[in-house]
Amino acid sequence: MKSRILVSLLMILAITACDDLLTVKIDTTLETTLPVVVSPDGLAIKSTSADSYTFTKTGTLALDENDDVVDYLDKIKSITIENIDAQVFGLGSGEVIESLSLSVTGVGTIVTITNITSTSGPLNPSISQSDLDLIGSKLKTDQQITATVNGTSNYAPMSFNLELAFDAVIKAGAL
């Protein structure tokens, strides 16, 4: 009887170890850039501090655009998003993004950042773990996400790029 229990335990351990041997862990950064254009009503440029100009831009982050992941698309077991970094490039002196909200389709608004200038540097947004988990789940299911940025600026016309970097751990079956 004892030997049957021991053999059963050894078989469970062997199966678990075999599954781990057949799983690849990929640490990667999934990146996308959203080019945003802020257009004024007509051709006027901001004349008073009370003026605000709205903007919206939507883009897609797709797993098949990442060289680390593309060969494993059909074998993905899980995706964990650990962090999202953001940075704005292209703002001129005196140009301020008064408010910038980032949302992901199927997740909702994940962060709002205010008063971004040309000297702001990396934004390091604080995003809840539950939102990061939902994004990872959506990426696993759909192999892409749709991100939308919207907000207001103090100046128009102007343009800037919002660079997003999703730090991810992807587990997939071995090739």
C-alpha positions in Angstrom: 0.0 0.0 0.0 2.8 2.4 0.9 4.6 1.7 -2.4 1.4 2.5 -4.3 1.1 5.9 -2.6 4.8 6.6 -3.2 4.5 5.6 -6.9 1.4 7.9 -7.2 3.2 10.8 -5.6 6.2 10.3 -7.9 4.0 10.2 -11.0 2.3 13.5 -9.9 5.7 15.1 -9.4 7.0 13.8 -12.8 3.9 15.2 -14.6 4.3 18.6 -12.9 8.0 18.7 -13.7 7.4 17.7 -17.3 4.8 20.5 -17.8 7.4 23.0 -16.3 10.0 21.7 -18.7 7.6 22.3 -21.7 6.9 25.9 -20.7 8.9 28.8 -21.9 9.0 32.0 -19.8 9.4 35.2 -22.0 10.3 38.5 -20.3 9.6 41.2 -22.8 8.4 44.7 -23.3 5.4 45.3 -25.5 5.6 48.7 -27.0 3.4 51.1 -29.0 3.5 54.8 -29.9 0.4 56.9 -30.3 1.0 60.0 -32.4 -1.4 62.6 -31.2 -2.4 65.8 -33.0 -4.2 68.6 -31.2 -6.2 70.7 -33.6 -7.8 74.1 -32.8 -11.3 75.1 -33.8 -10.4 77.1 -36.9 -6.9 78.4 -37.1 -6.6 80.2 -33.8 -3.7 79.6 -31.5 -4.3 79.7 -27.8 -4.8 83.2 -26.6 -5.8 82.9 -23.0 -5.1 80.6 -20.2 -8.8 79.7 -20.1 -8.6 78.0 -23.4 -8.3 74.2 -23.6 -8.1 72.0 -26.7 -9.3 68.4 -26.7 -7.6 65.4 -28.3 -8.2 61.7 -28.8 -6.1 59.0 -30.4 -6.6 55.3 -30.6 -4.0 52.6 -31.4 -3.4 48.9 -31.3 -0.8 46.9 -29.5 -0.5 43.5 -31.1 1.5 40.5 -29.9 2.5 39.6 -33.5 4.5 42.8 -33.7 6.9 41.7 -30.9 9.9 39.6 -32.1 10.2 37.9 -28.7 6.6 36.5 -28.8 5.7 36.1 -32.5 6.9 32.4 -32.7 4.8 31.5 -29.6 1.4 33.0 -30.5 -0.4 29.7 -30.8 1.2 28.3 -27.6 0.6 31.2 -25.1 -0.5 29.9 -21.7 -0.6 33.2 -19.7 0.4 36.8 -19.9 1.2 38.9 -16.8 1.6 42.6 -17.2 3.9 43.8 -14.4 4.0 47.5 -15.2 3.2 50.1 -17.8 5.6 52.9 -18.5 4.7 56.0 -20.5 6.5 59.0 -21.8 5.5 62.0 -23.9 7.8 63.3 -26.6 7.5 66.3 -28.9 6.1 69.0 -26.6 7.4 72.5 -27.2 8.2 75.2 -24.7 5.0 76.4 -23.0 2.9 73.5 -24.3 1.1 71.6 -21.5 -1.0 68.5 -21.6 -3.4 69.6 -18.9 -5.0 66.1 -18.6 -4.3 62.8 -20.3 -6.4 59.7 -19.8 -5.4 56.2 -21.0 -8.0 53.6 -21.5 -8.0 50.0 -22.9 -11.0 48.6 -24.7 -12.7 46.0 -22.4 -10.9 47.3 -19.3 -11.8 51.0 -19.1 -9.8 54.0 -18.1 -6.6 52.8 -16.4 -4.9 56.1 -15.5 -5.2 59.9 -15.7 -2.1 62.1 -15.6 -2.1 65.9 -15.4 0.2 68.8 -16.2 2.6 67.1 -18.5 5.3 69.4 -20.0 8.4 69.0 -22.2 10.4 68.5 -19.0 8.2 65.9 -17.4 10.3 62.9 -18.4 9.0 59.3 -17.8 5.5 59.4 -16.4 5.6 56.2 -14.3 1.8 55.9 -14.0 0.3 54.0 -11.0 -2.0 51.4 -12.4 -4.0 49.0 -10.3 -3.0 45.3 -10.3 -6.6 44.3 -11.2 -6.3 46.5 -14.4 -2.9 45.1 -15.2 -4.4 41.6 -14.8 -7.4 42.4 -17.1 -5.0 43.7 -19.8 -2.9 40.6 -19.6 -6.0 38.4 -19.9 -7.3 40.5 -22.9 -3.9 40.2 -24.6 -3.9 36.4 -24.1 -7.5 36.1 -25.5 -7.4 38.6 -28.3 -3.6 38.7 -28.9 -4.0 42.5 -29.1 -5.4 45.4 -27.2 -6.8 48.8 -28.3 -5.6 51.7 -26.3 -7.2 55.2 -26.4 -5.6 58.4 -25.1 -7.7 61.5 -24.7 -7.4 64.7 -22.8 -6.8 68.4 -23.0 -3.9 70.7 -23.8 -3.3 74.4 -23.4 -2.1 75.0 -27.0 -3.1 74.2 -30.5 -2.1 73.3 -33.1 0.4 70.9 -31.6 1.5 67.3 -31.8 3.2 64.8 -29.6 3.9 61.1 -29.3 2.8 59.0 -26.3 5.1 56.0 -26.0 3.7 53.1 -24.0 5.8 50.2 -22.7 4.1 47.2 -21.2 6.5 45.1 -19.1 5.2 41.5 -19.6 6.0 38.0 -18.6 4.5 35.5 -21.1 4.4 31.8 -20.5 4.0 29.6 -23.5 4.5 26.0 -24.6 7.9 25.2 -26.0 8.5 25.2 -29.7 
